Amino acid sequence: MGNLGLRGAFVALATTALVVTTASAAPAAPVRDDARFSLQASTSTFPLADPDTLLAEDGTYVTYGTTVGAGTGTRCGATGRLYVPVLVHGSGSAVGMANCASYDALPSGPGAWAEPGGAIWAPGVVRFGSRFFMFYTASRSGSGQKCIGRAIATSAHGPFQNQGEWACPDAGRWALDPNPFVAGGNLYVTYRDDAIATGAETGISTVRTDSEGRAIWDTRRDMLKSTDITWDTAKTSGGTHVVENPSMWKAADGDWYLMYSGNNWDSPRYATGIANCGTTPLPASRCTPIRDGVAHPFFGFTGAAGLDPLRGLPGNHEGPGGMDVFTAADGTARVVWHWWDGTHRFPMTGVLTRPTSGWLVS
C-alpha cells in the first residue's frame, strides 16, 4: 500500500460554538443562517478532484478521485497514469488528509463499455455487506456520452473489477457523479441524472439497487432539479444549469439530507447546496433546499466572485464543491470536498456538526 501520508489530527469542536477553529482558515464569514453545520478542515497538496472518502476495513481512510495523468502530484507507491487515484490517511478519529497517491483502485480502467483508455470521473465507493461497490463516471464508447459504470472489490483498497455499464440515459442525456450509500440494509445510489430534466437543465435522482448493485429502476425518485434553485447560473461554455456531485446522509434529527454542487467547476462560483429530503432516502416529492437555499448556496467562496453563500468554509478557497458526507470510526459525521486554485482542484476533509442548542430559527 505504500506510505500512509499525513495523519492530520482533528480537534473536537465545542458543540455549543458555531466557529471554525482551523489555524489556516480565513476569518469566518458572518453567519446568515441557523448554522446547523460547521466544519474543521485538513487539506492536501495532491491535485485530486471529486473526492470520496471511506473508512477502510483496516482502519485507515481512503480518498478516491478523478483520473490524474502520469507525473501529476506526489506519489508514495503509485506510478504512471492513475484511473482512480487513492490517498491513504489517518485512523480512528484523526481522519486528516494525505499529500501523495498510494495506488490506483481501478487499474484496468473503465471497462469495455467506455472509451478505450478514457478517464474516470467522480468515483463513489461504499461498503455493502462484505464487499465494496464502486460507481464511477466515464465516456461511453462511440458517443462520448457521460454514463455510469459499476465495479466491485473485496477490499476498499481494491483492485476493483468492472461489472459493466450501470446507467446511460436515452437521447444522449448524461448520468454522472454517483454517490452510493447504505440504509436499512439496502444499497442506494444518488447521482446526477439529466434524464429527469429537459434542455439545458439538470437533475439529481436516487435509486435502490439489488444485492449486486444493479439498479431497480422502478424505485428511482427525483431528488432535485436545477429549476428548483436560482443560484446555479449557466456554465459559460455551454449554457447548462448545473446541479451535480450529490451526497446523501441521515442526520441526528432522523431526516435525510442531500448535498449537491452547482455552477461550473472551474469557477469561484462553484458551490455547495443542502436540501432536506424528509424521513426516507426515496422521498415522495423532491427535496427542499434549506433556509435561503433557493437563492444562495449553503457553503461557498465568500469573496467578490462568489455567490454570497449562507456560510463560508475553512480557508475560504474558491470553487468548493463535490462535498461528500462519510462516517468516521468514532461515529461522527465528516465531509470531504475539493476547491479550485485556478488550475487544479485539491481535496479537504472536515468535521460536520450542529450545535446541541438546536437548529435556530430566524
Residue, then its C-alpha position, 0 to 999 in steps of 0.5 A: m500500500g505504500n506510505l500512509g501520508l499525513r495523519g492530520a489530527f482533528v480537534a473536537l469542536a465545542t458543540t455549543a460554538l458555531v466557529v471554525t477553529t482551523a489555524s489556516a482558515a480565513p476569518a469566518a464569514p458572518v453567519r446568515d443562517d441557523a448554522r446547523f453545520s460547521l466544519q474543521a478542515s485538513t487539506s492536501t497538496f495532491p491535485l485530486a478532484d471529486p473526492d470520496t472518502l471511506l473508512a477502510e476495513d483496516g482502519t485507515y481512510v481512503t480518498y478516491g478521485t478523478t483520473v490524474g495523468a502520469g507525473t501529476g502530484t506526489r506519489c508514495g507507491a503509485t506510478g504512471r497514469l492513475y484511473v482512480p487515484v487513492l490517498v491513504h490517511g489517518s485512523g480512528s478519529a484523526v481522519g486528516m488528509a494525505n499529500c501523495a497517491s498510494y495506488d490506483a483502485l481501478p487499474s484496468g480502467p473503465g471497462a469495455w463499455a467506455e472509451p478505450g483508455g478514457a478517464i474516470w470521473a467522480p468515483g463513489v465507493v461504499r461498503f455493502g455487506s462484505r464487499f465494496f461497490m464502486f460507481y464511477t463516471a466515464s465516456r461511453s464508447g462511440s458517443g462520448q456520452k457521460c454514463i455510469g459504470r459499476a465495479i466491485a472489490t473485496s477490499a476498499h483498497g481494491p483492485f476493483q473489477n468492472q461489472g459493466e455499464w450501470a446507467c446511460p440515459d436515452a437521447g444522449r442525456w448524461a448520468l454522472d457523479p454517483n454517490p452510493f450509500v447504505a440504509g436499512g440494509n439496502l444499497y442506494v445510489t444518488y447521482r446526477d441524472d439529466a434524464i429527469a430534466t429537459g434542455a439545458e437543465t439538470g437533475i439529481s435522482t436516487v435509486r435502490t439497487d439489488s444485492e449486486g448493485r444493479a439498479i431497480w429502476d422502478t424505485r428511482r425518485d427525483m431528488l432535485k432539479s436545477t429549476d428548483i434553485t436560482w443560484d446555479t447560473a449557466k456554465t459559460s461554455g455551454g449554457t447548462h444549469v448545473v446541479e451535480n456531485p450529490s451526497m446523501w446522509k441521515a442526520a441526528d434529527g432522523d431526516w435525510y439530507l442531500m448535498y449537491s454542487g452547482n455552477n461550473w467547476d472551474s469557477p469561484r462560483y462553484a458551490t455547495g447546496i443542502a436540501n432536506c429530503g424528509t424521513t426516507p432516502l426515496p422521498a415522495s416529492r423532491c427535496t427542499p433546499i434549506r433556509d435561503g437555499v433557493a437563492h444562495p448556496f449553503f457553503g461557498f467562496t465568500g469573496a467578490a466572485g462568489l455567490d454570497p453563500l449562507r456560510g463560508l468554509p475553512g480557508n475560504h478557497e474558491g470553487p468548493g464543491g463535490m462535498d461528500v458526507f462519510t462516517a468516521a470510526d468514532g461515529t461522527a459525521r465528516v465531509v470531504w470536498h475539493w476547491w479550485d486554485g485556478t488550475h487544479r482542484f485539491p481535496m479537504t476533509g472536515v468535521l460536520t456538526r450542529p450545535t446541541s442548542g438546536w437548529l435556530v430559527s430566524 
